[in-house]
């Protein structure tokens, strides 16, 4: 499974509508409106790297009002338990 984070800039007046449209696309796990340089971040989960072509340029980028996308792929997922174990130095 490939996890991708898509950072999206869009027309300000359409942020909410665009976020809703993205949330309804296949392979979209989560959608967030955010502060900073981007307006929306979408979390995608696809079975194969090649499927990102349909999801990002073939899906998200074609939504009316989307100006730009930047996609970042995840190498590894860490859970809270993994992070706690990584900082455990064995003191009780």
QUIBELSUL-V770704 format. One record per residue. N is the residue number from 0. RES is the residue in three letters. SS is DSSP state (H for helix, E for strand, L for the rest). PHI is phi as a letter, one per 30 degrees, with the letter a starting at -180 (999 if undefined). Layout:
N,RES,SS,PHI + N,RES,SS,PHI
This chain:
0,UNK,L,999 + 1,UNK,E,c + 2,UNK,E,c + 3,UNK,E,b + 4,UNK,E,c + 5,UNK,E,c + 6,UNK,E,c + 7,UNK,E,b + 8,UNK,E,c + 9,UNK,E,b + 10,UNK,L,d + 11,UNK,H,e + 12,UNK,H,d + 13,UNK,H,c + 14,UNK,H,e + 15,UNK,H,d + 16,UNK,H,d + 17,UNK,H,d + 18,UNK,H,e + 19,UNK,H,d + 20,UNK,H,d + 21,UNK,H,d + 22,UNK,H,d + 23,UNK,L,d + 24,UNK,L,d + 25,UNK,L,d + 26,UNK,L,i + 27,UNK,E,c + 28,UNK,E,d + 29,UNK,E,b + 30,UNK,E,b + 31,UNK,E,b + 32,UNK,E,d + 33,UNK,L,b + 34,UNK,L,c + 35,UNK,L,j + 36,UNK,L,d + 37,UNK,L,c + 38,UNK,L,c + 39,UNK,E,b + 40,UNK,E,b + 41,UNK,E,c + 42,UNK,E,c + 43,UNK,E,c + 44,UNK,E,b + 45,UNK,E,b + 46,UNK,L,d + 47,UNK,L,b + 48,UNK,H,e + 49,UNK,H,d + 50,UNK,H,d + 51,UNK,H,d + 52,UNK,H,d + 53,UNK,H,d + 54,UNK,H,d + 55,UNK,L,c + 56,UNK,L,d + 57,UNK,L,d + 58,UNK,L,b + 59,UNK,H,e + 60,UNK,H,d + 61,UNK,H,d + 62,UNK,L,d + 63,UNK,L,e + 64,UNK,L,j + 65,UNK,E,d + 66,UNK,E,c + 67,UNK,E,a + 68,UNK,E,b + 69,UNK,E,b + 70,UNK,E,c + 71,UNK,E,b + 72,UNK,E,c + 73,UNK,L,d + 74,UNK,L,d + 75,UNK,L,b + 76,UNK,L,c + 77,UNK,L,c + 78,UNK,L,c + 79,UNK,H,e + 80,UNK,H,d + 81,UNK,H,d + 82,UNK,H,d + 83,UNK,H,d + 84,UNK,H,d + 85,UNK,H,d + 86,UNK,H,c + 87,UNK,L,d + 88,UNK,L,c + 89,UNK,L,i + 90,UNK,L,d + 91,UNK,L,c
